[in-house]
Amino acid sequence: MSTRITLYGAAITPYTIKVARALHWKGLPFTLVEPRSAEDFRRWSPANGLLPVLDLDDTRVQDSAAILDLLEQRFPTPPLLASDPTVAREQRHLEQWVGETFFFHLIRWVRSRVGDAERPADGLGPMMRLGLIGPNGQLRPEVFDPARGGIGPDFDSAVGELVKLLGTRDWFFADQLSRGDLAVYGALQGFVHDRYPGGRALLRSRPSLWRHSERVEAATLPKPGA
C-alpha cells in the first residue's frame, strides 16, 4: 500500500515551505492543500488554527518541527540531521532559533503596525491574528510597506546573525543539508521573492545567504515522479 501524504498550509508561508522542501529532499510525493478561508484553518487545525498540518496515512501532525520529526522517523534516508550528535544539536537549535528569535523580530514589527481592529478573531494562527496573513491564507504585502519602516533594524540584525552562523560553509554546521538549512530557507523566501518590499535587495546584500538559498533550492527540487 502506497503512502498517502497531504500537506495543509499556505504555500508561501515559511513553515509550509520548510516542510514541503523536506518532503522533496526525501523524495516523498505529496499533495499540498492551501487554505481558502478562515474556516479552513479551524477545520484542519481545530485546537488552535495553526498550520501547517501533515496528514500521513490518516495520521495528522501539527507543527513543522514535529512534522519533520515524524518524517525522519518514518523515512530516515536521506537524513535531516547530521550523524554527529553535537552537530545535530546545533542544527536543531538553529531551527528553533529561526522559529522563535528570528521571527520574533518580524512579528514584533508587524504587531507595532497592525491595529486590533485589523486582526482576525481568536481561534486562528498568530500570523493571521497579527494581520500578516489575510483571511484567505495569503501574505499581506502591504504590511511591509517601506514607508512604514520596512523590516526594521532588529530584524536586519537577525539576518546578520544568520550570516555569522553560516560563515564560509555551504550549509549550516555541516557538509550536507539539514532541517536547520530548511528552516532558514523557508524564512528567507519572502525576501528572495520580494514579498516584503525591499527584501530582495536586503538579501542580495548578504551574498552568502543568497547563495545558500540557491543551494537549498537546487538540492530540494521535486524528484522525478514525486
N, C-alpha and C positions, 0 to 999 in steps of 0.2 A: 504493500500500500504506500503510495507516494505521500510525502509530507506536504501539508497544506499550510501556507503562511500568508496571513493578511496583516498588513501594517496600517493602522488607523492614525492619521495625523496630517497636518498641513505640510505639503511638500517643501515649502520654503523655510520652515522653522528649523532652528539649529538641532534640536533633539531628534526630529524626524530624519533630518539629513544624516546625522550620526548613525542612526540605526539602519537606514537604507544602505549606507556605504558599507556597514559591517556585513549586511546580508550579501551585497555584491562581492565583498572581499572573500567571503566563504562560498561563493558560487551558488547561493540559495535563491531559487526563483520565488517571487512573492508578488502579491497584489497590493498596491497602495490605494487606500480609500481615503479621500480627503473630506473634511467637514464642510458642509454647505450651509449650516445654520447652527445657532447656539444649542439647539436641541440635540444635534449630533454629538457635541461634547458631553452632554449629560447622559446620553444613551450609551455611548461607547465606554464612558468612564464615570459611572454613576456615583462613585464615592466622593470625587472632588472635581470632576471635569477636566482633569489633566490628561493631555496627550503628549507623546504617542502611546498607543496601546498595541501590543502584538498578540495576534491570535495564532497559536501554533498547534495545529490539530485539535482545535476547540479548547485549548488551554490559553487563557488570556493573562498577559502580564503587563503591568503598567510601570512606567518609569524607564527611561532609556538605559540607565546603568543596570537595572535588574534584567532588562531585556537582553543586554549584552552578556550578562552572567548566564542566562538560560541558553543563549546561542553557543557560548563557549562550552557549556556542559554537554549539550546535545551534539554539537558539531565542532569538535576541538581543532580541526585542521582546515585551513591554516589558522594559527593561534592569533588571539587578540592581545596577548601579553607576552613579554619576554620570558624565557625559561629560567633566567636568573631571578630568584625571589626578590632581591634588593632592587633590581631594575624594574621588575613588575610592580613593586610597591610604588616606585616613583611615577610610573605610568598611570597607575590608579589615582595617585594624589593629583596628578595633572588633570585628569578627567574631572575629579571632584572640584579642583580649583576653578576650572573653566565653568562648571555648572553652578558654582556658588560665588566666589570672589569676582571672577571676571564679569559675570552677568550682573552682579550686584551693582557695579558702577553704571552699567547701561540702564538697569531698571530704576535706579535712584534718579538718574537723569530724566527718564520718562515720567516718573512719579511727580517730579517737580514741575512738569509741564502739562499734565493731564488733570483736569478738574474732576471732582467727584461726580459731577453731572454727566460726564462723558463715559464713565466706567460702567460696563455691563453689570447685571445683577449678580449677586453671590451664587455660588454653585459652579462657576466657570473657573478655568485655569487662571493663574495670576497674570499671565501675559495678556489675556483678554481683559481681565479686571482692570489692568492699568491702562488699557487703551492701545497697547502695542499691536494687538491683533483685533480686527474688527469682528462683528458677529458672523461674518461669512467665513471666518477662519483664515483670512488673508492679512498679511502685514499691512499696516497703515503707514505708508512712507511719509505722509505729511507730518507725522510726529517728529521726524528727524530733520525738519526744515532748518537749514543752517542759519537762517535769520533768527531762529530761536535758540541758537547756541551750539548747533552741531552736536557732536557726540560728547563734548565736554572734556576738560583736561584730565580728570580722574580716569576716564575710560581710555584716553590716549596713553596714559601711563601704564594701564593694564596691558595694552597692546605691546608697549615697550618691554614689559616683563616677559612676555612670550618670546620676544626676540632674544633676550638674555638666556632664557631656558633652552632655546634651540641651539644657540651658538653657531658653530660651523658644521653641525651634523645635518644629515639629510632628514633624520627622524628624531623625535624627542627621546633622549636617553638610550637609544639602541640603534642597531643597523637594519631594523625592519619595522614596518608599520605596526602600530598598536592602537588600542582603544583611546589612548591619550591623543594620538595624532588625529583620530576621527573626531574627537571632541573639539579640538582646535579647528579642524577643517569646517565642521558644521557651524561653529561660532563665527567664522570669518566669511561665510558665503554671502551674507548680506552686504559685506564690503566689496567682495570680488565682483558682484553684480550691481554694485552701486545702488542698492535698495535704500541705503542711508546716504542721502546726498553728500557727496564729497568723500564717501567711504573708500571708493576705489582708489582715489588719489592718495588717501592716507595709507592704504595697504601697499600701494606701489612704492611709497617712500620707505617701506620696510621690505626690501627685496628678498631677504631670507624667508620671510613669512609668505610672500607671494609665490616664491618657488616651491615652498613646502606645500601650499595648496595645489599647485600644479602636479606635484608628485603624488599626493593623495588621490587627486582626480584620476590620474593615469593608472594608479595601482588598484583602484576600486571601480573600474568600468564594469558594467554587466558582462558576465561570462556568456559566450555563445550558448544559446538555448536556455539561459536563465531568465 
